Amino acid sequence: MAEVYITGHRNPDLDSLCSALAYADLKNLTDPDNTYIPVRCSHMGEDIRTLLQVLEIDAPEYMRNVYPKVSDVMLTSGMKTEADMSLSECARLITEKTPSAFPIFDKGEFYGLLSIDDISIWTMKNLADFGEITEIPQVRDIMREQAEPLQADDSFEDGKNAFLNGSKRGLAVFRGDEYVGYVTRRCFLNTPRYNVILVDHNEMSQSIKGLETANILEIIDHHRLNAMKTSIPLFIDAEPLGSTCTIVYQLFLRNGLRPSLKTARILLTGIVADTLILKSPTTTQTDIGSAYALAAMCRIDLEEYGRKMFSNIEGLKSRDPAEAISSDFKTYSEKNMKIGIGQCEVTTLKDMNDYCGIYLETLNDVKKKNGLDWALLMITDVISEHSILLSTACKAEKQLPYSVTDEHVYDMPGVMSRKKQLLPEIINAL
């Protein structure tokens, strides 16, 4: 049984988180031979965290990267060899198991690693000095100085290099101060690869770190395709819908399955959030039909549920600007330029003047920190279906088809979708 990790994009929004949770549920139902684990590859913004708590949805566990680690090849021996055991008793165990190194314990506590080299060196020394072995020692008496242990979260390459730069056959592995296993040279003959499914994105730059070392098995997405080259064939379901959760629900139906009430509510949450209560221009009839079907399953009034969701979003005036901008921020490469576009949903734009200045300053900081050529923030009022755009200085911004209300501030009535409405205009401006 293999573990497969399902992850959304960095700076996850509700569609990304909910589609990972729901798709893991579907895959575990349709493929019991493997274990599908929903994860998120970065920390959530405070607004998303608050919404999940209000909606009583448990977020996927945080997974920093999918680089192979020492823990992926670590051994945990069933041999409980004690340090005060005689070498002859230890020899009998070795002939049964033939390990190159194995852990030794002292009254249940980890004592060190005993290697075949330890035994060989002691044996050869006694034969050289005395011509025979006259006394059988305890295991502890022949163990040489221990090497610096590895940590379970150390990278596979660091573990491999520890053997290349040393002479030991085995190294202990700790997690913090606790012994958890050991590795031998043989553990590093083949590099392990994580199995990953991407939801709500398909670009390497937006995904979990270390993806280039993993096996990408599937992509479930509703954005433009700019997918990376893969080493194996994979299943891709990329559809021009308003939400990845809509695709996941349709996959339930195609498999002749009905989501549980818990999963139905998770799917509904993702659809309502990403389509802005079905008001976004990205919304299709498939999104609408899916949302109302899920709402009926959950016995939820869709409009009321959507208003409840967005009413819990904290206003930008009281939020940390850097955290708010980065909470849903995506980078794109277009025309040899690196562009970053953030989007924040609010329920009113009337207080815009109270925070516009500090958000423009912070947007410039975000641009510098991320090495961008152009950074923009789209602030969308989901109730009035109206957006305001903040922009850093860029020659191309003069080509944007929006009314200028202040320096680097643009009025966008009716614009609600970063993907379908704003991004094409930015590409055109470039």
C-alpha positions as CSV (number, residue, x, y, z in Angstrom):
1,M,0.0,0.0,0.0
2,A,1.5,3.4,-1.1
3,E,0.8,6.8,0.4
4,V,-0.3,9.5,-2.0
5,Y,-0.4,13.1,-0.9
6,I,-3.1,15.4,-2.4
7,T,-2.2,19.1,-2.2
8,G,-3.5,22.4,-3.3
9,H,-1.4,25.5,-4.1
10,R,0.6,27.7,-1.8
11,N,-1.2,30.4,0.1
12,P,-4.3,28.1,0.0
13,D,-7.8,29.4,-0.4
14,L,-11.0,27.5,0.5
15,D,-11.3,25.8,-2.9
16,S,-7.8,24.5,-2.7
17,L,-8.2,23.2,0.8
18,C,-11.7,21.7,0.3
19,S,-10.9,20.1,-3.0
20,A,-7.9,18.3,-1.4
21,L,-10.0,17.0,1.4
22,A,-12.9,15.9,-0.8
23,Y,-10.7,14.3,-3.5
24,A,-8.8,12.3,-0.9
25,D,-12.2,11.0,0.3
26,L,-13.1,10.0,-3.2
27,K,-9.8,8.3,-4.0
28,N,-9.8,6.4,-0.7
29,L,-13.3,5.1,-1.7
30,T,-12.3,4.1,-5.3
31,D,-8.7,2.9,-4.6
32,P,-8.5,1.0,-1.3
33,D,-5.1,-0.4,-2.3
34,N,-3.5,3.0,-1.6
35,T,-3.8,5.6,1.1
36,Y,-4.7,9.1,0.0
37,I,-3.7,11.9,2.4
38,P,-4.9,15.6,2.0
39,V,-2.2,18.1,2.9
40,R,-1.6,21.8,2.5
41,C,1.9,23.1,1.4
42,S,1.9,26.4,3.2
43,H,0.3,28.1,6.2
44,M,-3.2,29.5,6.0
45,G,-4.1,33.1,6.2
46,E,-6.0,34.2,9.3
47,D,-9.2,34.8,7.4
48,I,-9.2,31.2,6.0
49,R,-8.4,29.8,9.4
50,T,-11.3,31.7,10.9
51,L,-13.7,30.6,8.2
52,L,-12.7,26.9,8.6
53,Q,-13.3,27.2,12.4
54,V,-16.7,28.9,11.9
55,L,-17.7,26.3,9.3
56,E,-16.3,23.4,11.5
57,I,-14.0,22.1,8.8
58,D,-10.7,20.6,9.8
59,A,-7.9,21.8,7.6
60,P,-5.5,19.4,5.9
61,E,-2.3,18.7,7.8
62,Y,0.7,21.0,6.9
63,M,3.4,19.4,4.8
64,R,6.5,21.5,4.2
65,N,7.9,19.7,1.2
66,V,8.2,16.4,-0.7
67,Y,11.9,16.2,-0.8
68,P,13.0,12.6,0.1
69,K,14.1,12.4,3.7
70,V,16.2,10.2,6.0
71,S,12.9,9.0,7.6
72,D,11.8,7.6,4.2
73,V,14.6,5.0,4.2
74,M,15.0,4.6,8.0
75,L,15.1,1.1,9.5
76,T,13.5,0.1,12.8
77,S,15.0,-3.2,14.0
78,G,12.9,-5.7,15.8
79,M,16.1,-7.0,17.5
80,K,16.3,-5.8,21.1
81,T,20.0,-6.5,21.6
82,E,21.2,-5.4,25.1
83,A,24.6,-3.9,25.7
84,D,25.4,-6.5,28.4
85,M,24.7,-9.5,26.1
86,S,27.7,-11.7,25.4
87,L,29.2,-11.5,21.9
88,S,28.5,-15.2,21.3
89,E,24.8,-14.6,21.9
90,C,24.9,-11.6,19.6
91,A,26.7,-13.7,17.0
92,R,23.8,-16.1,16.8
93,L,21.4,-13.2,16.1
94,I,23.7,-11.9,13.4
95,T,23.8,-15.2,11.6
96,E,20.0,-15.2,11.6
97,K,19.5,-11.6,10.4
98,T,22.9,-10.8,8.7
99,P,22.6,-7.0,9.3
100,S,25.6,-4.7,8.6
101,A,24.7,-2.7,11.7
102,F,22.0,-2.8,14.3
103,P,20.9,-0.9,17.5
104,I,22.0,-1.8,21.0
105,F,20.0,-1.0,24.1
106,D,20.8,-0.6,27.7
107,K,17.8,-1.5,29.9
108,G,15.5,-0.4,27.1
109,E,17.3,2.9,26.4
110,F,19.2,3.3,23.1
111,Y,22.9,2.8,23.7
112,G,24.5,2.9,20.2
113,L,24.9,1.1,16.9
114,L,27.0,-2.1,16.7
115,S,28.4,-2.8,13.2
116,I,30.0,-5.8,11.6
117,D,33.2,-3.7,11.6
118,D,33.1,-3.4,15.4
119,I,33.1,-7.2,15.6
120,S,35.7,-7.8,12.9
121,I,38.1,-5.2,14.3
122,W,37.9,-6.7,17.9
123,T,38.3,-10.2,16.5
124,M,41.3,-9.4,14.3
125,K,42.9,-7.5,17.1
126,N,42.6,-10.4,19.6
127,L,43.9,-12.9,17.0
128,A,46.8,-10.6,16.2
129,D,47.7,-10.0,19.8
130,F,47.1,-13.4,21.3
131,G,46.7,-15.8,18.4
132,E,43.3,-16.9,19.8
133,I,40.2,-15.6,21.5
134,T,40.3,-16.6,25.1
135,E,37.4,-14.6,26.5
136,I,34.0,-13.6,25.1
137,P,33.2,-10.0,26.0
138,Q,29.9,-8.2,26.4
139,V,28.6,-6.3,23.4
140,R,29.3,-2.9,25.1
141,D,33.0,-3.7,25.4
142,I,33.6,-3.9,21.7
143,M,31.6,-1.0,20.4
144,R,33.7,1.8,19.0
145,E,33.0,5.6,19.3
146,Q,29.7,6.5,17.8
147,A,29.2,8.9,14.9
148,E,27.0,12.0,15.0
149,P,23.4,10.8,14.5
150,L,21.1,12.0,11.7
151,Q,17.8,13.6,12.2
152,A,14.7,12.0,10.7
153,D,13.8,15.2,8.8
154,D,17.3,15.5,7.3
155,S,17.3,15.4,3.6
156,F,18.0,12.1,1.8
157,E,21.1,13.8,0.2
158,D,22.4,14.9,3.5
159,G,22.1,11.4,4.9
160,K,23.8,9.9,1.8
161,N,26.7,12.4,2.1
162,A,27.1,11.5,5.8
163,F,28.1,8.0,4.6
164,L,30.2,9.3,1.7
165,N,32.2,11.5,4.1
166,G,32.6,8.9,6.8
167,S,33.5,5.2,7.4
168,K,30.6,4.0,9.4
169,R,28.3,1.3,8.1
170,G,25.3,2.6,10.1
171,L,24.1,5.8,11.7
172,A,21.5,6.3,14.4
173,V,18.4,8.5,13.5
174,F,16.8,10.8,16.1
175,R,13.8,13.0,16.1
176,G,14.8,15.7,18.4
177,D,16.3,14.0,21.4
178,E,14.5,10.7,20.8
179,Y,16.0,7.7,19.0
180,V,13.6,6.5,16.3
181,G,15.7,4.2,14.0
182,Y,18.9,3.8,12.1
183,V,20.2,3.7,8.5
184,T,22.9,1.8,6.7
185,R,24.8,2.5,3.5
186,R,22.4,0.2,1.7
187,C,19.4,2.5,2.5
188,F,20.8,5.1,0.2
189,L,21.2,3.0,-3.0
190,N,17.9,4.2,-4.4
191,T,16.3,7.6,-4.0
192,P,12.7,7.4,-2.8
193,R,10.0,9.5,-4.5
194,Y,6.8,10.8,-3.0
195,N,3.5,10.3,-4.9
196,V,1.6,13.5,-5.3
197,I,-1.8,14.7,-6.8
198,L,-2.2,18.4,-7.5
199,V,-5.6,20.1,-7.1
200,D,-6.6,23.6,-7.9
201,H,-3.2,24.3,-9.7
202,N,-0.8,22.8,-12.2
203,E,2.3,25.0,-12.1
204,M,5.5,24.0,-10.3
205,S,6.0,27.6,-9.0
206,Q,2.6,27.4,-7.2
207,S,3.0,24.0,-5.7
208,I,4.6,22.2,-2.8
209,K,8.4,22.5,-2.6
210,G,10.3,19.5,-3.9
211,L,7.7,18.6,-6.5
212,E,10.5,18.1,-9.0
213,T,11.7,15.1,-7.1
214,A,8.2,13.5,-6.8
215,N,5.9,11.3,-8.9
216,I,3.0,13.5,-10.1
217,L,0.1,11.1,-10.5
218,E,-2.8,13.4,-11.3
219,I,-3.8,17.0,-11.8
220,I,-7.4,18.2,-11.0
221,D,-7.7,21.9,-11.9
222,H,-9.8,24.7,-13.4
223,H,-7.0,27.1,-14.3
224,R,-5.1,27.6,-17.5
225,L,-2.6,24.9,-18.2
226,N,1.1,25.6,-17.7
227,A,2.0,22.2,-16.3
228,M,5.5,20.9,-15.9
229,K,7.1,18.0,-17.8
230,T,6.5,14.7,-16.0
231,S,8.4,11.4,-16.0
232,I,5.3,9.2,-16.1
233,P,1.9,9.4,-17.8
234,L,-0.8,10.9,-15.6
235,F,-4.5,11.6,-15.3
236,I,-5.5,15.2,-15.9
237,D,-9.0,16.6,-15.4
238,A,-8.8,20.3,-16.2
239,E,-12.1,22.0,-16.9
240,P,-13.2,25.6,-17.4
241,L,-15.4,25.7,-14.3
242,G,-15.7,28.1,-11.4
243,S,-14.3,25.8,-8.8
244,T,-12.1,22.7,-8.5
245,C,-14.6,21.4,-6.0
246,T,-17.2,21.2,-8.8
247,I,-14.8,18.9,-10.7
248,V,-14.4,16.7,-7.7
249,Y,-18.2,16.5,-7.2
250,Q,-18.6,15.6,-10.9
251,L,-16.0,12.8,-10.4
252,F,-18.0,11.4,-7.5
253,L,-21.0,11.2,-9.9
254,R,-19.0,9.7,-12.7
255,N,-17.9,7.0,-10.3
256,G,-21.5,6.3,-9.2
257,L,-20.9,7.6,-5.7
258,R,-22.6,10.1,-3.4
259,P,-20.4,12.1,-1.1
260,S,-21.0,11.8,2.6
261,L,-22.7,14.7,4.3
262,K,-19.4,15.9,5.7
263,T,-17.7,15.8,2.2
264,A,-20.8,17.3,0.6
265,R,-20.5,20.4,2.9
266,I,-16.8,20.6,2.2
267,L,-17.4,20.6,-1.6
268,L,-20.2,23.2,-1.2
269,T,-17.9,25.4,0.8
270,G,-15.3,25.3,-1.9
271,I,-17.7,26.1,-4.7
272,V,-19.5,28.9,-2.9
273,A,-16.1,30.5,-1.9
274,D,-14.4,30.3,-5.3
275,T,-17.5,31.4,-7.3
276,L,-18.3,34.2,-4.8
277,I,-21.7,32.8,-4.1
278,L,-22.1,31.9,-7.8
279,K,-21.7,35.5,-8.8
280,S,-18.2,35.3,-10.4
281,P,-18.1,35.3,-14.2
282,T,-16.2,32.0,-14.0
283,T,-19.4,30.4,-12.7
284,T,-20.9,27.9,-15.1
285,Q,-24.2,26.0,-15.1
286,T,-22.3,23.0,-13.9
287,D,-21.1,24.9,-10.9
288,I,-24.7,26.1,-10.2
289,G,-26.2,22.7,-10.6
290,S,-23.5,21.1,-8.4
291,A,-23.8,23.8,-5.7
292,Y,-27.6,23.5,-5.4
293,A,-27.4,19.6,-5.4
294,L,-24.9,19.7,-2.6
295,A,-26.9,22.3,-0.7
296,A,-29.9,20.0,-0.9
297,M,-28.0,17.0,0.4
298,C,-26.8,19.1,3.4
299,R,-30.2,20.8,3.8
300,I,-28.6,24.2,3.6
301,D,-29.9,27.4,2.1
302,L,-27.1,28.2,-0.4
303,E,-27.5,32.0,-0.4
304,E,-27.7,32.1,3.4
305,Y,-24.7,29.8,3.7
306,G,-22.7,32.0,1.4
307,R,-23.6,35.2,3.2
308,K,-22.6,33.5,6.5
309,M,-19.2,32.6,5.1
310,F,-18.3,36.0,3.8
311,S,-19.7,37.9,6.8
312,N,-17.0,36.3,8.8
313,I,-14.2,37.8,6.7
314,E,-12.4,40.4,8.6
315,G,-12.1,43.9,7.0
316,L,-8.8,44.8,5.5
317,K,-8.5,47.9,7.7
318,S,-8.0,45.7,10.8
319,R,-5.8,43.0,9.2
320,D,-2.1,42.9,8.8
321,P,-1.4,44.1,5.2
322,A,1.4,41.7,4.5
323,E,-0.6,38.7,5.7
324,A,-3.7,39.8,3.8
325,I,-1.9,40.4,0.5
326,S,-0.1,37.0,0.7
327,S,-3.1,35.0,1.8
328,D,-4.2,34.4,-1.8
329,F,-1.3,35.5,-3.9
330,K,-0.2,33.9,-7.2
331,T,2.8,34.5,-9.4
332,Y,2.9,34.2,-13.2
333,S,5.6,34.5,-15.8
334,E,4.5,36.5,-18.9
335,K,6.5,38.3,-21.6
336,N,9.7,37.7,-19.7
337,M,8.2,39.4,-16.6
338,K,7.4,37.9,-13.2
339,I,4.0,39.1,-12.0
340,G,2.3,38.6,-8.7
341,I,-1.5,39.1,-8.3
342,G,-3.3,38.9,-4.9
343,Q,-7.0,38.9,-4.3
344,C,-8.9,39.7,-1.1
345,E,-12.7,39.4,-0.7
346,V,-14.5,42.0,1.5
347,T,-18.2,42.8,2.1
348,T,-17.8,46.6,1.5
349,L,-15.4,49.0,-0.2
350,K,-16.6,52.1,1.7
351,D,-13.6,52.0,4.1
352,M,-11.2,51.7,1.2
353,N,-9.5,55.2,1.8
354,D,-8.7,54.2,5.4
355,Y,-6.2,51.5,4.4
356,C,-5.4,52.1,0.7
357,G,-2.1,53.9,1.4
358,I,-0.6,51.3,3.7
359,Y,-1.6,48.5,1.4
360,L,0.1,50.2,-1.6
361,E,3.3,50.5,0.5
362,T,3.1,46.9,1.6
363,L,2.4,45.7,-2.0
364,N,5.7,47.3,-3.0
365,D,7.5,45.5,-0.2
366,V,5.9,42.2,-1.4
367,K,7.2,43.0,-4.9
368,K,10.7,43.5,-3.7
369,K,10.7,40.5,-1.4
370,N,9.6,38.1,-4.1
371,G,11.7,39.5,-6.9
372,L,8.7,40.6,-9.0
373,D,8.5,43.0,-11.9
374,W,4.9,43.9,-11.2
375,A,2.6,43.3,-8.2
376,L,-1.1,43.9,-8.0
377,L,-3.9,43.4,-5.4
378,M,-7.5,43.0,-6.4
379,I,-9.9,43.9,-3.6
380,T,-13.4,42.4,-4.4
381,D,-16.7,43.3,-2.7
382,V,-18.6,40.1,-3.1
383,I,-21.9,41.7,-2.2
384,S,-21.9,44.6,-4.7
385,E,-19.8,42.7,-7.3
386,H,-17.2,45.5,-7.5
387,S,-13.4,45.5,-7.3
388,I,-10.6,48.0,-6.7
389,L,-7.2,47.3,-8.1
390,L,-3.9,48.4,-6.4
391,S,-0.8,48.3,-8.5
392,T,3.0,48.9,-8.1
393,A,4.6,51.2,-10.6
394,C,4.9,49.6,-14.0
395,K,4.8,51.0,-17.5
396,A,2.2,48.4,-18.5
397,E,-0.3,49.6,-15.9
398,K,-1.1,52.6,-18.2
399,Q,-2.5,50.1,-20.7
400,L,-5.1,48.7,-18.2
401,P,-8.7,49.4,-19.3
402,Y,-9.8,50.6,-15.9
403,S,-10.7,54.1,-14.6
404,V,-7.9,55.7,-12.5
405,T,-9.2,56.9,-9.1
406,D,-5.9,57.7,-7.6
407,E,-2.2,57.0,-8.2
408,H,-1.8,53.3,-8.8
409,V,-5.5,52.7,-7.9
410,Y,-8.1,51.5,-10.4
411,D,-11.9,51.1,-10.3
412,M,-13.2,47.8,-11.7
413,P,-17.1,47.6,-11.5
414,G,-18.3,44.2,-12.3
415,V,-14.9,42.6,-12.2
416,M,-14.7,39.7,-9.7
417,S,-12.4,37.1,-11.3
418,R,-8.7,37.3,-11.2
419,K,-8.4,34.4,-13.6
420,K,-11.0,35.2,-16.2
421,Q,-11.2,39.0,-16.1
422,L,-8.0,40.5,-14.6
423,L,-5.2,38.2,-15.8
424,P,-6.2,38.4,-19.5
425,E,-6.1,42.3,-19.3
426,I,-2.7,42.2,-17.6
427,I,-1.3,39.9,-20.3
428,N,-2.8,42.3,-22.9
429,A,-1.3,45.3,-21.2
430,L,2.1,43.7,-21.3
